[in-house]
């Protein structure tokens, strides 16, 4: 059942991604730029300064890259969110719990060469790699907490030649490894979702994917041969 929810939300979310780019709609009293259409109320941009956010109950969807630096967010029931609306780690948690109303607390920190987001002091997302190594092994745990997500553009343009992804990872965000020098990459069976453009811009030729992982048409270059195991 949880896989069905994730699949549905990921596919619907990508529909909003092209719609929600750029400033559209009116700005409400909370600093949310909203677009209203046929009963739908979509947040397309946040121009406020608060980092603890409460989404109003009348909102039906949140566009891409709207709340990507918040420290806490309360989401009501049954909101459509994109993989990069907030953090991929929040996207996964919210959808895997059946889109039930919830509050998510984020602590931002630094560990070695990684900038990280800690969700509810229970799991970690890597949000940026600050190192200069060309061959990287991503840690499966940081301070005894599992690393479950790789965030939006976390390794974008880092000139990586190779990367080892641990089997703790469940979600790989949009653009996560875009524009590197990867010729091969192993995707662990733990990975459930890989976002758009995540491995695009790499000289990959063949990728063997877990049977159930969800990708879209732009996760890899079109000429990459994809197989399932």
N, C-alpha and C positions, 0 to 999 in steps of 0.2 A: 504493500500500500504506500509506503513512504517513497519508493522509487517512482511510482505513478505520479505522486504529487510533484516530485522534483522534475520529472520529465515535462509535465504540463506547464509548470511555472517557468521553466527555462525557455521553452518554445514560445510561450506567450510573451515573456519578458523581452525576447529579441525583437518582437514586433514593435514594442514601445521604443527601442533604442534609436531607430531612425527618426521616430516622431519627436522624441524628447530632447534632441540636441538643440542648443541655442535658446535664447530667451523668447518665450512665448507666453501669452496670457497675462492676467492681472496679478498684482502682488497683494496678498491679504495681510491682515494685521499681525500674523506670525512671521512675516518675512518670506513666506512661500509664494513663489510664482506658480500660479495654477492655470491649467487649461480646462475649460468645461466643454463637454461635447456629449450630447444625447444622454444626459444623466451621469456621465463619468466625470470625475474630478481628479485630474492628474497633476501631481507636483512635478514641475519640469526644472525648477531651479530654487536654490535657497540663497537669499541675499542677506539674511540676518547674521548676527554675530554669536549667538548662543551655541554652545557645543553639547548641551544636554537638550535633546529634542523630544517633543511629544507630538506624534502625528494625530491630527483631529480624526474623529470617527467618521466624518463624511468623505474622507479621501478614499478613492478607489484604486489608485496606482501611484507608484513613484518611478520617475524616469532614471536614466543612467547618470552616474557620477554626481548625484545631488547631495548626498550626505557622506562623502568619503573621508571626512576628517572629524567626525563627531566623537565624543567621549561617552555618550549614552543616548539611547533612543528607545522610545516606547511606541510600539506598532500595534494598531487595533486588529481585530479579526479580518481575515479574508482580503488583505491588500495584495495587489499584484506588484511585486518588486523585481527589478532586474538584478543580474548577477553582480553588477558594479554600482547598484543604487546606493549602497552603504559600504559594507565590507562583504566579500564572498563568504566569510565565516558566519556573518549574521544571516545572509541569504539562506545558507544551508540549514542553519538552526531553525529559523522561522518556518521554512517550508517543510522540513522533515518533521516538525511538530504539528503539522496540519494547519498551518496559518492561524494558529490561535494567538490571541492578544498576549503580548509579552514585552518585558523591558530587558534591554541588552546593555550591559555596562562594558566599556572598553577602556583598557589601560594601555597607553602607548609607552614603549620602552625601547632600549637598545641592548642587544646581546652580540658581543663580538662585532662582526661585520654586517649584522642584520638590524634593521629597524623592524619592530614587531608590534602587533596589536594583540593584547590578551583579552579574551572574551570571558567575562564573569569568573576570572581567576581559575579557569578550567581547561582552556585550550588556546592555541596560538596561531596567528596568521603572520606570515612574513610579508611585510608591506614594502620593503626596499632592501636591496643588497648594495652595500656601500663599499665592498671590497674591490680588489683589482685582480683577483685570481681568475684564470681562464678555465680552470677545471675545478668545478665546485661540487661538493657533497653537502646537500641540504640536511641539517640535523632533524632527526625524527622526534627528539625531545629537547626542550630548553627548560632548565631548572625544574625537571621532573614533570613538566606539562607537555602533552602531545602537540606537535606541530601538525595541524589538520588542513591548513589552507595556505595557498600561495596567492598573494593579492594582485590587484590590478597593476600591471607594468612593473612588477617587483624586480624582474631581471631584464627589463627592456634595454636593449642596446649596450649590454655589458661586455660584449665581445667574447662570450663564453664559447669554448671549444667542446666542452662536455659538461653534463650535469647528472648527478645521481639524485633521484627523487625518492624519499623514504616511503615505506608502505604505511605510514601514518596519514599521508595526504589523502583528503577526500575531494577537495575542490581546487582546481587551478583556474585562476581568474583571467579575465580578458587581458590580452596583450602581455601576459606574464613573462614569456620568453621571446617576445617579438624582436626581430632584428639582431640575431646572434650568429654564431658560426657552427651551430650544432649540425652534425652529420648523422647522428643517431641518438635516440633517447628511448629509455625503457619507462613505460607508464605502468606503475604498480596496479594490481587488481583492486586496491583500496579506493582508487580514484573513481568517483561517480560522475563528475561533471568537469569538462574542460571548456573554458570560455572562448568567445570569438577572438581570432587573431592571436591566440595564445602561443602558437609555435610557428606562425607565419613569419616570413622573412628569414628563414634558415635553409641551408642547402640539404634538407632532408629528402630522402628518396623513398624509403620504406619505413612504415611504422606498424607495429603489431599492438593492437589495443585490447584492453579487457572487453569481454563480450557485452557488458552492460553499460559501459561508459557513454555519456551523452556528449556529443560534439555538435558544431554547426558547420555550415558550408565553408566558413572562413577560418576555422581553427588551424588548418594547415594549408599550404599552397595546393592548388588544384591538381598539380601533377604528382603529388605524393601518393604512393600506393599504400592504401590502408587495408589491413587485415585484422580479423578478430580472433581471439583465442578462447 
